[in-house]
């Protein structure tokens, strides 16, 4: 099982300093994760995806009317 860091911080642990960054993936059984469960979540904090693109039609659909602008020429 995996755990996901929910913040970016540095923490003293067993005589050293461990730095974690938001989104870092750790094993749930790691001693650091077990001793600091408040710093980790079961699901990723950030999930990325490609935004949907809006495609505009060049012609009117059946029954649709479109206004036109005439250039002052």
C-alpha positions as CSV (number, residue, x, y, z in Angstrom):
1,X,0.0,0.0,0.0
2,X,1.2,3.5,-0.7
3,X,0.8,6.9,1.1
4,X,1.0,10.3,-0.5
5,X,2.5,13.4,1.2
6,X,0.0,16.1,1.8
7,X,2.4,19.0,2.5
8,X,6.0,20.1,1.9
9,X,8.0,20.2,5.1
10,X,11.2,19.1,6.9
11,X,10.8,16.8,9.9
12,X,13.3,15.6,12.5
13,X,13.3,11.8,12.6
14,X,15.7,9.4,14.4
15,X,18.5,12.0,14.6
16,X,18.2,13.3,11.1
17,X,16.0,15.5,9.0
18,X,13.6,14.1,6.4
19,X,12.2,16.5,3.8
20,X,9.0,15.6,2.0
21,X,7.2,17.4,-0.8
22,X,3.5,17.4,-1.5
23,X,2.7,14.4,-3.7
24,X,5.7,12.3,-2.7
25,X,4.9,8.6,-2.7
26,X,5.9,6.5,0.3
27,X,5.3,2.9,1.4
28,X,2.6,2.8,4.0
29,X,4.8,0.5,6.1
30,X,7.8,2.9,6.3
31,X,8.6,3.8,9.9
32,X,8.6,7.6,9.1
33,X,5.1,7.3,7.6
34,X,3.9,5.3,10.6
35,X,5.2,7.9,13.0
36,X,3.8,10.8,11.1
37,X,0.4,9.7,9.7
38,X,-0.9,13.3,9.8
39,X,1.5,14.1,6.9
40,X,0.2,11.5,4.5
41,X,-3.1,10.5,2.8
42,X,-4.3,7.4,1.1
43,X,-5.0,9.2,-2.2
44,X,-2.8,11.6,-4.1
45,X,-3.4,15.3,-3.3
46,X,-2.8,16.4,-6.9
47,X,-4.1,14.6,-9.9
48,X,-3.5,16.0,-13.3
49,X,-5.4,15.6,-16.6
50,X,-5.6,17.2,-20.0
51,X,-8.2,19.9,-20.1
52,X,-11.1,19.4,-22.6
53,X,-10.9,21.6,-25.6
54,X,-14.0,23.4,-26.7
55,X,-14.3,23.2,-30.5
56,X,-16.4,25.7,-32.2
57,X,-18.3,24.7,-35.3
58,X,-17.7,26.8,-38.4
59,X,-21.3,26.3,-39.7
60,X,-24.7,26.5,-38.0
61,X,-26.3,23.3,-36.9
62,X,-29.7,22.5,-38.4
63,X,-32.3,24.9,-36.9
64,X,-29.6,27.2,-35.5
65,X,-29.3,30.8,-36.6
66,X,-26.2,32.8,-36.3
67,X,-25.8,36.5,-36.3
68,X,-23.3,38.1,-38.7
69,X,-21.3,41.3,-38.4
70,X,-20.9,43.3,-41.5
71,X,-17.6,45.2,-41.8
72,X,-17.8,48.9,-42.3
73,X,-15.8,49.0,-45.4
